[in-house]
Amino acid sequence: MNIFEAFVTENASSTAGQGTGLGLAVTRRVIKLHGGSITVEKGTNGYTKTFVIRF
């Protein structure tokens, strides 16, 4: 599953059914238009995520 694709939402019990799944797709598109990149890194506990944006 690529969370940066449109209409993809993470299936977690606390967030299931919330949102449209467009936020990260739009964010990635804007960042790419500015010559950058966005990636996600999982934390050591498996739940925490860090979004890394590079220009």
N, CA, C and O atoms as CSV, one atom per row, in Angstrom:
chain,resi,resn,atom,element,x,y,z
A,1,MET,N,N,0.844,-1.171,0.000
A,1,MET,CA,C,0.000,0.000,0.000
A,1,MET,C,C,0.894,1.241,0.000
A,1,MET,O,O,1.809,1.348,0.816
A,2,ASN,N,N,0.632,2.166,-0.904
A,2,ASN,CA,C,1.374,3.409,-0.984
A,2,ASN,C,C,0.508,4.538,-0.435
A,2,ASN,O,O,-0.456,4.947,-1.081
A,3,ILE,N,N,0.835,5.034,0.731
A,3,ILE,CA,C,0.004,6.056,1.370
A,3,ILE,C,C,0.042,7.387,0.641
A,3,ILE,O,O,-0.733,8.286,0.970
A,4,PHE,N,N,0.923,7.537,-0.340
A,4,PHE,CA,C,0.999,8.778,-1.101
A,4,PHE,C,C,0.113,8.748,-2.340
A,4,PHE,O,O,0.087,9.721,-3.094
A,5,GLU,N,N,-0.611,7.662,-2.569
A,5,GLU,CA,C,-1.564,7.586,-3.673
A,5,GLU,C,C,-2.909,8.144,-3.216
A,5,GLU,O,O,-3.255,8.074,-2.036
A,6,ALA,N,N,-3.660,8.697,-4.165
A,6,ALA,CA,C,-4.962,9.286,-3.833
A,6,ALA,C,C,-5.924,8.221,-3.311
A,6,ALA,O,O,-5.936,7.091,-3.799
A,7,PHE,N,N,-6.716,8.585,-2.332
A,7,PHE,CA,C,-7.794,7.785,-1.740
A,7,PHE,C,C,-7.308,6.595,-0.917
A,7,PHE,O,O,-8.093,5.701,-0.601
A,8,VAL,N,N,-6.026,6.575,-0.569
A,8,VAL,CA,C,-5.497,5.529,0.304
A,8,VAL,C,C,-5.524,6.055,1.731
A,8,VAL,O,O,-5.036,7.151,2.004
A,9,THR,N,N,-6.092,5.277,2.633
A,9,THR,CA,C,-6.082,5.627,4.052
A,9,THR,C,C,-5.514,4.461,4.830
A,9,THR,O,O,-5.689,3.303,4.452
A,10,GLU,N,N,-4.833,4.776,5.920
A,10,GLU,CA,C,-4.266,3.730,6.761
A,10,GLU,C,C,-5.382,3.106,7.579
A,10,GLU,O,O,-6.250,3.815,8.089
A,11,ASN,N,N,-5.370,1.821,7.707
A,11,ASN,CA,C,-6.418,1.115,8.433
A,11,ASN,C,C,-5.999,0.926,9.890
A,11,ASN,O,O,-5.536,-0.143,10.288
A,12,ALA,N,N,-6.174,1.986,10.671
A,12,ALA,CA,C,-5.886,1.910,12.106
A,12,ALA,C,C,-7.195,2.138,12.852
A,12,ALA,O,O,-8.032,2.932,12.421
A,13,SER,N,N,-7.366,1.454,13.950
A,13,SER,CA,C,-8.656,1.513,14.647
A,13,SER,C,C,-9.053,2.928,15.056
A,13,SER,O,O,-10.242,3.248,15.070
A,14,SER,N,N,-8.099,3.770,15.385
A,14,SER,CA,C,-8.436,5.117,15.837
A,14,SER,C,C,-8.752,6.076,14.690
A,14,SER,O,O,-9.331,7.139,14.919
A,15,THR,N,N,-8.378,5.713,13.454
A,15,THR,CA,C,-8.596,6.626,12.326
A,15,THR,C,C,-9.422,6.006,11.210
A,15,THR,O,O,-9.655,6.663,10.195
A,16,ALA,N,N,-9.865,4.787,11.359
A,16,ALA,CA,C,-10.605,4.117,10.295
A,16,ALA,C,C,-11.850,4.900,9.918
A,16,ALA,O,O,-12.634,5.302,10.778
A,17,GLY,N,N,-12.020,5.110,8.614
A,17,GLY,CA,C,-13.208,5.778,8.120
A,17,GLY,C,C,-13.146,7.288,8.154
A,17,GLY,O,O,-14.120,7.945,7.787
A,18,GLN,N,N,-12.030,7.865,8.583
A,18,GLN,CA,C,-11.907,9.314,8.645
A,18,GLN,C,C,-11.064,9.802,7.477
A,18,GLN,O,O,-10.046,9.194,7.149
A,19,GLY,N,N,-11.478,10.893,6.850
A,19,GLY,CA,C,-10.697,11.510,5.787
A,19,GLY,C,C,-10.953,10.889,4.432
A,19,GLY,O,O,-11.568,9.830,4.312
A,20,THR,N,N,-10.460,11.586,3.407
A,20,THR,CA,C,-10.676,11.140,2.028
A,20,THR,C,C,-9.479,10.424,1.442
A,20,THR,O,O,-9.605,9.742,0.425
A,21,GLY,N,N,-8.334,10.564,2.058
A,21,GLY,CA,C,-7.132,9.950,1.505
A,21,GLY,C,C,-6.483,10.804,0.434
A,21,GLY,O,O,-5.715,10.289,-0.378
A,22,LEU,N,N,-6.772,12.096,0.412
A,22,LEU,CA,C,-6.184,12.987,-0.591
A,22,LEU,C,C,-5.036,13.833,-0.057
A,22,LEU,O,O,-4.218,14.317,-0.839
A,23,GLY,N,N,-4.958,14.019,1.234
A,23,GLY,CA,C,-3.978,14.934,1.814
A,23,GLY,C,C,-2.548,14.649,1.435
A,23,GLY,O,O,-1.844,15.553,0.983
A,24,LEU,N,N,-2.092,13.423,1.601
A,24,LEU,CA,C,-0.700,13.102,1.281
A,24,LEU,C,C,-0.446,13.085,-0.218
A,24,LEU,O,O,0.662,13.394,-0.655
A,25,ALA,N,N,-1.454,12.728,-1.017
A,25,ALA,CA,C,-1.299,12.745,-2.475
A,25,ALA,C,C,-1.098,14.178,-2.967
A,25,ALA,O,O,-0.233,14.437,-3.804
A,26,VAL,N,N,-1.895,15.101,-2.446
A,26,VAL,CA,C,-1.757,16.510,-2.820
A,26,VAL,C,C,-0.428,17.059,-2.328
A,26,VAL,O,O,0.264,17.771,-3.056
A,27,THR,N,N,-0.072,16.729,-1.093
A,27,THR,CA,C,1.193,17.186,-0.522
A,27,THR,C,C,2.363,16.730,-1.369
A,27,THR,O,O,3.252,17.522,-1.680
A,28,ARG,N,N,2.370,15.453,-1.748
A,28,ARG,CA,C,3.466,14.920,-2.562
A,28,ARG,C,C,3.553,15.644,-3.900
A,28,ARG,O,O,4.647,15.963,-4.365
A,29,ARG,N,N,2.405,15.905,-4.518
A,29,ARG,CA,C,2.382,16.583,-5.815
A,29,ARG,C,C,2.970,17.991,-5.716
A,29,ARG,O,O,3.768,18.390,-6.564
A,30,VAL,N,N,2.581,18.740,-4.691
A,30,VAL,CA,C,3.095,20.095,-4.509
A,30,VAL,C,C,4.603,20.070,-4.262
A,30,VAL,O,O,5.340,20.875,-4.830
A,31,ILE,N,N,5.060,19.149,-3.419
A,31,ILE,CA,C,6.493,19.044,-3.120
A,31,ILE,C,C,7.270,18.684,-4.384
A,31,ILE,O,O,8.329,19.258,-4.636
A,32,LYS,N,N,6.761,17.741,-5.185
A,32,LYS,CA,C,7.434,17.357,-6.431
A,32,LYS,C,C,7.491,18.514,-7.420
A,32,LYS,O,O,8.489,18.675,-8.122
A,33,LEU,N,N,6.434,19.321,-7.486
A,33,LEU,CA,C,6.429,20.490,-8.377
A,33,LEU,C,C,7.509,21.501,-7.989
A,33,LEU,O,O,7.962,22.283,-8.824
A,34,HIS,N,N,7.915,21.482,-6.728
A,34,HIS,CA,C,8.972,22.370,-6.251
A,34,HIS,C,C,10.344,21.679,-6.251
A,34,HIS,O,O,11.306,22.206,-5.693
A,35,GLY,N,N,10.425,20.516,-6.871
A,35,GLY,CA,C,11.710,19.822,-6.983
A,35,GLY,C,C,12.109,19.028,-5.764
A,35,GLY,O,O,13.280,18.674,-5.618
A,36,GLY,N,N,11.176,18.739,-4.888
A,36,GLY,CA,C,11.499,18.025,-3.656
A,36,GLY,C,C,10.976,16.604,-3.640
A,36,GLY,O,O,10.476,16.091,-4.641
A,37,SER,N,N,11.100,15.990,-2.495
A,37,SER,CA,C,10.599,14.630,-2.293
A,37,SER,C,C,10.080,14.497,-0.872
A,37,SER,O,O,10.486,15.237,0.024
A,38,ILE,N,N,9.176,13.547,-0.679
A,38,ILE,CA,C,8.651,13.259,0.652
A,38,ILE,C,C,8.697,11.742,0.849
A,38,ILE,O,O,8.322,10.975,-0.037
A,39,THR,N,N,9.153,11.338,2.003
A,39,THR,CA,C,9.189,9.917,2.359
A,39,THR,C,C,8.649,9.772,3.778
A,39,THR,O,O,8.527,10.750,4.516
A,40,VAL,N,N,8.334,8.551,4.139
A,40,VAL,CA,C,7.870,8.278,5.491
A,40,VAL,C,C,8.779,7.220,6.103
A,40,VAL,O,O,9.142,6.240,5.452
A,41,GLU,N,N,9.135,7.433,7.347
A,41,GLU,CA,C,9.965,6.486,8.087
A,41,GLU,C,C,9.187,6.007,9.292
A,41,GLU,O,O,8.605,6.808,10.023
A,42,LYS,N,N,9.177,4.706,9.499
A,42,LYS,CA,C,8.481,4.144,10.660
A,42,LYS,C,C,9.370,4.219,11.888
A,42,LYS,O,O,10.585,4.033,11.814
A,43,GLY,N,N,8.743,4.493,13.008
A,43,GLY,CA,C,9.474,4.551,14.264
A,43,GLY,C,C,9.790,3.164,14.781
A,43,GLY,O,O,9.327,2.165,14.230
A,44,THR,N,N,10.564,3.107,15.822
A,44,THR,CA,C,10.988,1.824,16.376
A,44,THR,C,C,9.852,1.068,17.037
A,44,THR,O,O,9.908,-0.156,17.152
A,45,ASN,N,N,8.805,1.792,17.480
A,45,ASN,CA,C,7.701,1.109,18.149
A,45,ASN,C,C,6.640,0.614,17.170
A,45,ASN,O,O,5.679,-0.037,17.580
A,46,GLY,N,N,6.804,0.919,15.870
A,46,GLY,CA,C,5.864,0.449,14.865
A,46,GLY,C,C,4.667,1.352,14.642
A,46,GLY,O,O,3.925,1.167,13.678
A,47,TYR,N,N,4.468,2.322,15.513
A,47,TYR,CA,C,3.313,3.211,15.393
A,47,TYR,C,C,3.703,4.629,14.967
A,47,TYR,O,O,3.034,5.241,14.134
A,48,THR,N,N,4.778,5.137,15.540
A,48,THR,CA,C,5.212,6.493,15.245
A,48,THR,C,C,5.771,6.557,13.835
A,48,THR,O,O,6.532,5.682,13.420
A,49,LYS,N,N,5.387,7.609,13.091
A,49,LYS,CA,C,5.902,7.792,11.747
A,49,LYS,C,C,6.469,9.195,11.625
A,49,LYS,O,O,5.961,10.141,12.227
A,50,THR,N,N,7.526,9.315,10.839
A,50,THR,CA,C,8.136,10.610,10.576
A,50,THR,C,C,8.089,10.854,9.084
A,50,THR,O,O,8.528,10.013,8.299
A,51,PHE,N,N,7.560,11.997,8.689
A,51,PHE,CA,C,7.546,12.376,7.291
A,51,PHE,C,C,8.766,13.251,7.030
A,51,PHE,O,O,8.973,14.249,7.720
A,52,VAL,N,N,9.571,12.884,6.042
A,52,VAL,CA,C,10.799,13.607,5.718
A,52,VAL,C,C,10.598,14.277,4.366
A,52,VAL,O,O,10.322,13.617,3.364
A,53,ILE,N,N,10.743,15.601,4.356
A,53,ILE,CA,C,10.610,16.392,3.132
A,53,ILE,C,C,11.971,16.975,2.795
A,53,ILE,O,O,12.610,17.615,3.630
A,54,ARG,N,N,12.410,16.747,1.558
A,54,ARG,CA,C,13.705,17.254,1.106
A,54,ARG,C,C,13.508,18.118,-0.142
A,54,ARG,O,O,12.768,17.761,-1.059
A,55,PHE,N,N,14.193,19.263,-0.147
A,55,PHE,CA,C,14.187,20.157,-1.313
A,55,PHE,C,C,15.577,20.318,-1.840
A,55,PHE,O,O,15.786,21.032,-2.821
